[in-house]
Amino acid sequence: MIQTSRRSLLAVAAVVDIALHARPAPVAAKALAARHELPPRHLETVLQALVRAGILKGVRGPRGGYELAKERRRITAGEIVRAAMQANADETLPPLPRSALVDAVIGPTMQRAMDAWLAALDAVTVADLCRDAEARAATGKTAITADFTI
């Protein structure tokens, strides 16, 4: 059974942040961690999982970091969450309970709920989230308020 985690939230936030800030240069993990008030080590496993899933691209070098591997409109929140959950599945977790109740009732019910949740996330693209962030001024960028009165 798949479990939702803070890692999923962090993965979506990281991808949207990178989509908003990766021009003209890739986003460094340190800058990303600072914007979200996290230690950089919390991000590395998530970012690497997103690279393995083909959502992000790692750029090496002194001005390296992360950028989107494909267009914003072609990345869904569901795809990001699946990559984060897969990274979570790789960790050592306690075994799931095994019983007739879990196998016949609880497990299938939870799986249907998870499938519906992921289907809803598949309808949301990174482009949608970026538009919403920009409309709400939640990008972390300072607004340019130039006045050209002559």
LODOLO-268994 format. One record per residue (C-alpha): x, y, z; chain; residue number from 0. Coordinates in Angstrom, 3 decimals, padded with zeros to 6 digits. Each point is the difference from the previous one (the first is absolute). Layout:
N
@px->X; py->Y; pz->Z; gumar->A; lodo->NUM $
...
This chain:
150
@px->000.000; py->000.000; pz->000.000; gumar->A; lodo->0 $
@px->001.237; py->003.490; pz->-000.817; gumar->A; lodo->1 $
@px->000.209; py->002.652; pz->002.669; gumar->A; lodo->2 $
@px->-000.210; py->003.766; pz->-000.357; gumar->A; lodo->3 $
@px->002.838; py->001.876; pz->001.619; gumar->A; lodo->4 $
@px->001.599; py->003.336; pz->000.595; gumar->A; lodo->5 $
@px->002.424; py->-001.113; pz->-002.691; gumar->A; lodo->6 $
@px->-002.803; py->000.229; pz->-002.593; gumar->A; lodo->7 $
@px->-000.801; py->003.554; pz->001.060; gumar->A; lodo->8 $
@px->003.687; py->000.881; pz->-000.052; gumar->A; lodo->9 $
@px->000.434; py->-001.542; pz->-003.466; gumar->A; lodo->10 $
@px->-002.854; py->002.020; pz->-001.509; gumar->A; lodo->11 $
@px->001.255; py->003.170; pz->001.718; gumar->A; lodo->12 $
@px->003.541; py->-000.620; pz->-001.280; gumar->A; lodo->13 $
@px->-001.088; py->-000.541; pz->-003.606; gumar->A; lodo->14 $
@px->-002.232; py->003.088; pz->-000.019; gumar->A; lodo->15 $
@px->002.750; py->002.064; pz->001.649; gumar->A; lodo->16 $
@px->002.489; py->-001.170; pz->-002.626; gumar->A; lodo->17 $
@px->-002.505; py->000.792; pz->-002.769; gumar->A; lodo->18 $
@px->-000.352; py->003.523; pz->001.377; gumar->A; lodo->19 $
@px->003.706; py->000.691; pz->000.648; gumar->A; lodo->20 $
@px->002.033; py->-002.036; pz->-002.533; gumar->A; lodo->21 $
@px->000.458; py->002.770; pz->-002.522; gumar->A; lodo->22 $
@px->002.634; py->001.055; pz->-000.982; gumar->A; lodo->23 $
@px->001.999; py->-002.478; pz->002.108; gumar->A; lodo->24 $
@px->-000.814; py->-003.330; pz->001.697; gumar->A; lodo->25 $
@px->-001.206; py->000.133; pz->003.601; gumar->A; lodo->26 $
@px->002.583; py->-001.079; pz->002.571; gumar->A; lodo->27 $
@px->-001.235; py->-002.398; pz->002.681; gumar->A; lodo->28 $
@px->001.315; py->002.423; pz->002.644; gumar->A; lodo->29 $
@px->-002.121; py->002.855; pz->-001.366; gumar->A; lodo->30 $
@px->-003.042; py->-002.243; pz->-000.202; gumar->A; lodo->31 $
@px->000.529; py->-001.196; pz->003.581; gumar->A; lodo->32 $
@px->000.428; py->003.589; pz->001.223; gumar->A; lodo->33 $
@px->-003.265; py->001.146; pz->-001.630; gumar->A; lodo->34 $
@px->-001.879; py->-002.822; pz->001.727; gumar->A; lodo->35 $
@px->001.937; py->000.244; pz->003.286; gumar->A; lodo->36 $
@px->001.285; py->-003.573; pz->-000.198; gumar->A; lodo->37 $
@px->003.426; py->-001.558; pz->000.433; gumar->A; lodo->38 $
@px->001.384; py->-000.865; pz->-003.478; gumar->A; lodo->39 $
@px->000.408; py->-003.671; pz->000.992; gumar->A; lodo->40 $
@px->-003.812; py->-000.314; pz->000.221; gumar->A; lodo->41 $
@px->-000.279; py->000.914; pz->-003.662; gumar->A; lodo->42 $
@px->002.694; py->-002.107; pz->-001.599; gumar->A; lodo->43 $
@px->-001.804; py->-003.357; pz->000.027; gumar->A; lodo->44 $
@px->-003.187; py->001.615; pz->-001.315; gumar->A; lodo->45 $
@px->001.847; py->001.899; pz->-002.736; gumar->A; lodo->46 $
@px->001.887; py->-003.118; pz->-001.079; gumar->A; lodo->47 $
@px->-003.255; py->-001.983; pz->-000.177; gumar->A; lodo->48 $
@px->-001.459; py->002.740; pz->-002.212; gumar->A; lodo->49 $
@px->003.065; py->-000.173; pz->-002.260; gumar->A; lodo->50 $
@px->-000.330; py->-003.802; pz->-000.263; gumar->A; lodo->51 $
@px->-003.685; py->000.435; pz->-000.904; gumar->A; lodo->52 $
@px->000.906; py->002.403; pz->-002.832; gumar->A; lodo->53 $
@px->-001.751; py->002.986; pz->001.600; gumar->A; lodo->54 $
@px->003.146; py->001.949; pz->000.856; gumar->A; lodo->55 $
@px->003.395; py->000.197; pz->-001.625; gumar->A; lodo->56 $
@px->003.145; py->000.396; pz->002.095; gumar->A; lodo->57 $
@px->002.587; py->002.470; pz->-001.292; gumar->A; lodo->58 $
@px->003.539; py->-000.467; pz->001.286; gumar->A; lodo->59 $
@px->002.617; py->002.640; pz->000.598; gumar->A; lodo->60 $
@px->000.535; py->003.127; pz->002.073; gumar->A; lodo->61 $
@px->-003.194; py->001.571; pz->-001.331; gumar->A; lodo->62 $
@px->-001.857; py->-003.300; pz->-000.052; gumar->A; lodo->63 $
@px->-003.216; py->-001.016; pz->001.610; gumar->A; lodo->64 $
@px->-003.348; py->-001.272; pz->-001.214; gumar->A; lodo->65 $
@px->-002.334; py->000.933; pz->-002.825; gumar->A; lodo->66 $
@px->-003.096; py->-001.533; pz->-001.507; gumar->A; lodo->67 $
@px->000.632; py->-002.928; pz->-002.330; gumar->A; lodo->68 $
@px->-003.112; py->000.816; pz->-002.045; gumar->A; lodo->69 $
@px->-002.537; py->002.791; pz->-000.426; gumar->A; lodo->70 $
@px->-002.072; py->001.158; pz->002.977; gumar->A; lodo->71 $
@px->-003.234; py->-000.920; pz->-001.729; gumar->A; lodo->72 $
@px->001.203; py->-003.573; pz->-000.504; gumar->A; lodo->73 $
@px->000.729; py->-000.722; pz->003.677; gumar->A; lodo->74 $
@px->-002.924; py->-000.823; pz->002.276; gumar->A; lodo->75 $
@px->-000.181; py->000.139; pz->003.766; gumar->A; lodo->76 $
@px->-000.983; py->-003.685; pz->-000.103; gumar->A; lodo->77 $
@px->003.199; py->-000.912; pz->-001.833; gumar->A; lodo->78 $
@px->002.062; py->001.882; pz->002.602; gumar->A; lodo->79 $
@px->-001.809; py->-001.659; pz->002.916; gumar->A; lodo->80 $
@px->000.480; py->-003.457; pz->-001.525; gumar->A; lodo->81 $
@px->003.757; py->000.658; pz->-000.290; gumar->A; lodo->82 $
@px->000.132; py->001.177; pz->003.626; gumar->A; lodo->83 $
@px->-002.003; py->-003.015; pz->001.195; gumar->A; lodo->84 $
@px->002.329; py->-002.319; pz->-001.899; gumar->A; lodo->85 $
@px->002.958; py->001.598; pz->001.795; gumar->A; lodo->86 $
@px->-001.888; py->-000.562; pz->003.272; gumar->A; lodo->87 $
@px->-000.608; py->-003.647; pz->-000.916; gumar->A; lodo->88 $
@px->003.755; py->-000.495; pz->-000.365; gumar->A; lodo->89 $
@px->000.515; py->000.798; pz->003.696; gumar->A; lodo->90 $
@px->-000.227; py->-002.679; pz->002.642; gumar->A; lodo->91 $
@px->-003.524; py->000.102; pz->001.376; gumar->A; lodo->92 $
@px->-001.705; py->-002.266; pz->002.496; gumar->A; lodo->93 $
@px->-002.034; py->-002.807; pz->-001.565; gumar->A; lodo->94 $
@px->-003.644; py->000.606; pz->-000.879; gumar->A; lodo->95 $
@px->-002.611; py->-001.771; pz->002.091; gumar->A; lodo->96 $
@px->-001.245; py->-003.253; pz->-001.547; gumar->A; lodo->97 $
@px->-003.486; py->-001.205; pz->000.854; gumar->A; lodo->98 $
@px->-003.269; py->-000.818; pz->-001.719; gumar->A; lodo->99 $
@px->-001.365; py->003.398; pz->001.053; gumar->A; lodo->100 $
@px->002.945; py->001.887; pz->-001.524; gumar->A; lodo->101 $
@px->000.138; py->-002.168; pz->-003.126; gumar->A; lodo->102 $
@px->-003.748; py->-000.031; pz->-000.746; gumar->A; lodo->103 $
@px->-001.231; py->003.384; pz->001.248; gumar->A; lodo->104 $
@px->002.527; py->002.544; pz->001.235; gumar->A; lodo->105 $
@px->002.671; py->-000.464; pz->-002.682; gumar->A; lodo->106 $
@px->-002.354; py->000.210; pz->-003.012; gumar->A; lodo->107 $
@px->-001.833; py->002.994; pz->001.489; gumar->A; lodo->108 $
@px->003.246; py->001.855; pz->000.637; gumar->A; lodo->109 $
@px->001.250; py->-000.870; pz->-003.508; gumar->A; lodo->110 $
@px->-003.189; py->001.383; pz->-001.619; gumar->A; lodo->111 $
@px->000.407; py->003.210; pz->002.008; gumar->A; lodo->112 $
@px->003.680; py->000.261; pz->-001.017; gumar->A; lodo->113 $
@px->-000.881; py->-000.631; pz->-003.660; gumar->A; lodo->114 $
@px->-002.664; py->002.753; pz->000.103; gumar->A; lodo->115 $
@px->002.432; py->002.378; pz->001.698; gumar->A; lodo->116 $
@px->002.726; py->-000.665; pz->-002.573; gumar->A; lodo->117 $
@px->-002.514; py->000.394; pz->-002.849; gumar->A; lodo->118 $
@px->-000.933; py->003.424; pz->001.387; gumar->A; lodo->119 $
@px->003.705; py->000.919; pz->000.188; gumar->A; lodo->120 $
@px->000.498; py->-001.192; pz->-003.581; gumar->A; lodo->121 $
@px->-002.393; py->002.768; pz->-001.061; gumar->A; lodo->122 $
@px->002.300; py->002.674; pz->001.492; gumar->A; lodo->123 $
@px->003.130; py->001.017; pz->-001.898; gumar->A; lodo->124 $
@px->003.069; py->001.845; pz->001.195; gumar->A; lodo->125 $
@px->-001.058; py->002.811; pz->-002.359; gumar->A; lodo->126 $
@px->-003.321; py->000.243; pz->001.904; gumar->A; lodo->127 $
@px->001.812; py->000.171; pz->003.340; gumar->A; lodo->128 $
@px->002.468; py->002.607; pz->-001.301; gumar->A; lodo->129 $
@px->-002.871; py->002.191; pz->-001.270; gumar->A; lodo->130 $
@px->-001.692; py->-000.278; pz->003.387; gumar->A; lodo->131 $
@px->003.239; py->000.837; pz->001.843; gumar->A; lodo->132 $
@px->000.602; py->003.032; pz->-002.212; gumar->A; lodo->133 $
@px->-003.604; py->001.192; pz->000.393; gumar->A; lodo->134 $
@px->000.309; py->-000.252; pz->003.787; gumar->A; lodo->135 $
@px->003.482; py->001.563; pz->000.036; gumar->A; lodo->136 $
@px->001.323; py->-003.151; pz->001.693; gumar->A; lodo->137 $
@px->003.022; py->-000.503; pz->-002.248; gumar->A; lodo->138 $
@px->002.631; py->001.273; pz->002.422; gumar->A; lodo->139 $
@px->001.084; py->002.517; pz->-002.618; gumar->A; lodo->140 $
@px->-000.099; py->003.683; pz->000.748; gumar->A; lodo->141 $
@px->-002.495; py->001.834; pz->-002.152; gumar->A; lodo->142 $
@px->001.393; py->002.576; pz->-002.396; gumar->A; lodo->143 $
@px->-001.849; py->003.214; pz->000.619; gumar->A; lodo->144 $
@px->001.632; py->002.428; pz->-002.387; gumar->A; lodo->145 $
@px->-001.471; py->003.451; pz->-000.469; gumar->A; lodo->146 $
@px->000.888; py->001.706; pz->-003.220; gumar->A; lodo->147 $
@px->-001.626; py->003.354; pz->000.680; gumar->A; lodo->148 $
@px->001.604; py->002.727; pz->-002.089; gumar->A; lodo->149 $
